[in-house]
Amino acid sequence: MSDDYSKLIEEVQKKNKILEKALEEAEQANMAKTAFLSNMSHEIRTPMNAIIGLYNIALKNPDLPDETREILNKIGGSANHLLSLINDILDMSRIESGKVIVKKQDFSFGDMLEQINTMVESQCDDKGLEFVCHINGHVDDYYIGDDMKLKQALINILGNAVKFTEAPGTVSFLVEEIKRDKKNGHICFKIKDTGIGMDEDYLPKVFEPFSQEVEGASNKYGSTGLGMAITKKIVEMMNGTIEVESTKNVGTTFTVTVPLGISEKLGSGDEFDPGKIKTLILDDDVTACEHAQLVLGRIGIAADYCLSGKEALSIIEKSKARQEPYQLFLVDWKMPEMDGIQVTRALREDYKDESTTIILTTYNWDEILDEALKAGVDAFLAKPLFAGSIRKEIKEIIADKRKRYREAAKVSLKGRKVLIAEDMEINALIMKQILKMKEIEADHASDGLEAIKLFEESPVGGYDAILMDIRMPKCDGLKATERIRKLEREDAKSVPIIALSANAFDEDVELSIKAGLNAHLSKPVEPDALFSALQKYIK
């Protein structure tokens, strides 16, 4: 009996060793796959950076013949399509290899929606589409979850809605907390378009990789065929669900429901008396007015609302006659008859004193920033409104601080000096040409050690920013940044250092931030993204 028992133990030990060896080999294979994906991402993005960079530079030439400009636009479109395909393939590979981890951390729900809406509203404007975003009922300012992954999934769906909808169409984005338990708020995102729609027979295949209803759709619409497969996997990793309804030539509706942890984090504390702030909301959308009224009520501000500029001016005149003037105006930008900027000009004729605040509400204000500020707008808020962001703006105004958007408008990049750390000569030349668009001067270091040396030898404040490649010989960008941050000079810790890297994975971004970089831009870098980052971090 004891011999049989010994043989059984030996057999079990042998099997355990076989399993341990198999597990070790699997882990090594997984590590090799991750290393391969990272290297492939870097190697492909490096030439793509040159192609897209040169395309952007060439397109800025005002003397280009129309035929040449058309050819360049086709090159740029093809390059961006190839880049999106590369990104999707890498994302899919990482998800399937189990290398994608869903984070659980506090994040600003309002900030996430603002970033999504800014991007989508701009895309809709380019195509002549109407974009609307509404929040039904109450949602928290903060939740616990992975906002980056959630944002990626929602942008994939919204991007498809824009892509497959022709003008004059509509893309709508509805957000609602439909259920709450002890740990989670269950958030429903409903994305509806008036686009080409899909046949009912095709709907079960919509989430399959490389699946397209019509042959040639990739060429016509620039689709990679992986976006919805990735989206479904991300939603499922977050323990959520995704459903689709569609009618051919009528439109499509995607419904995503995701549980997000309930956060104890609140918006900025109140340092003002909200009960004394008489407020008027102006928006031609009654749902948006009611939502803004609800949000303001949460922070103790009672507000009236009206649906047109003419009605607003009439209400304001009556309030002044009763010696009950408004202190705060939330004015929508896009309205018929009188838009938000025209209303602001009219308001400023009557309200010239510093105690009156006009906030413009919109999805994206980049194109009207200067005009709005000149008209008398004090600040901007992204729609849909959140108590935390409104509270923050009012707090800054009452504390007599400069508005961050006004400051951003005044930051000039002309004459600034930047250090480029880049081991590839072609990339450095392209970056210098891009910086010249804003009349920014640039020095070039061919590796990390040279970058450290040039910074050390420069006068304090000599460089307004450093653009740092990550993979370089002698000393990589992460080590170079760490060494610069440790230098004993005034500007060592404050000089903005921005990664321009072909390393584009989440862990690459985390390594950059940990090393002391301010931001991480993945190659190929769009000029607008670069200039926006420089404006944000240069003081």
Disulfide bonds with the S-S distance in Angstrom:
none
